[in-house]
Amino acid sequence: MALTRSFRKEVKRQTRLAIAAGIGFVIAYAWKEAIFEGMLKYVTRIMDVAPDHYLTETYTAVAITLVGAVALLCTSNLLKDH
């Protein structure tokens, strides 16, 4: 009986986690295009390359990665357990 109860509890916990992850992916996908287009405009202006240049998407991906890494470092330091 206790095994069944703990199993149900774990299934509910994992289901909530899966739903939250799915919603998070949908939110990320919704923001993807806006972030990419904004960074693409910024990168083309800063690096003085055409938006249709073959390396522009690579430069934009690198810029987004760097900004994301800095944001992760900042938030991990802010939210660190003391």
C-alpha positions in Angstrom: 0.0 0.0 0.0 2.8 2.4 0.9 4.7 1.5 -2.3 1.6 2.3 -4.4 1.1 5.7 -2.6 4.8 6.7 -3.0 4.7 5.6 -6.7 1.6 7.7 -7.3 3.2 10.7 -5.6 6.3 10.3 -7.7 4.3 10.0 -10.9 2.4 13.2 -10.1 5.7 14.9 -9.3 7.3 13.8 -12.6 4.2 14.8 -14.5 4.3 18.3 -13.0 7.9 18.5 -13.9 7.3 17.4 -17.5 4.5 19.9 -17.9 6.6 22.7 -16.5 9.5 21.8 -18.8 7.1 21.7 -21.8 5.7 25.1 -21.0 9.2 26.4 -20.6 10.2 25.1 -24.0 7.1 26.8 -25.5 8.0 30.1 -23.9 11.6 29.8 -25.1 10.5 29.0 -28.6 8.2 32.0 -28.6 11.1 34.3 -27.6 13.6 32.7 -29.9 12.7 34.6 -33.1 12.5 38.0 -31.3 15.9 37.5 -29.6 17.5 36.3 -32.7 16.2 39.1 -34.9 17.2 41.7 -32.4 20.7 40.3 -32.0 21.0 39.9 -35.8 20.3 43.6 -36.3 22.8 44.5 -33.6 25.5 42.2 -35.0 25.1 43.4 -38.6 25.4 47.0 -37.4 28.4 46.4 -35.1 30.3 44.2 -37.4 29.3 46.0 -40.6 28.2 42.9 -42.4 25.2 42.4 -44.6 22.2 40.5 -43.0 22.4 37.9 -45.7 26.2 37.3 -45.4 26.9 33.6 -44.9 28.5 34.1 -41.5 26.0 36.6 -40.0 23.9 33.8 -38.4 27.1 32.3 -36.9 28.1 35.7 -35.5 24.6 36.2 -34.1 24.6 32.7 -32.5 28.0 33.4 -30.9 26.8 36.8 -29.6 23.6 35.2 -28.1 25.8 32.5 -26.5 28.1 35.0 -24.9 25.2 37.2 -23.6 23.5 34.0 -22.3 26.7 32.8 -20.6 27.2 36.1 -18.8 23.5 36.2 -17.8 23.9 32.7 -16.3 27.0 33.6 -14.4 25.4 36.7 -13.0 22.2 35.0 -11.9 24.1 32.0 -10.4 26.2 34.4 -8.3 23.1 36.4 -7.3 21.2 33.2 -6.3 24.1 31.4 -4.7 23.5 29.9 -1.2 25.5 31.8 1.3 
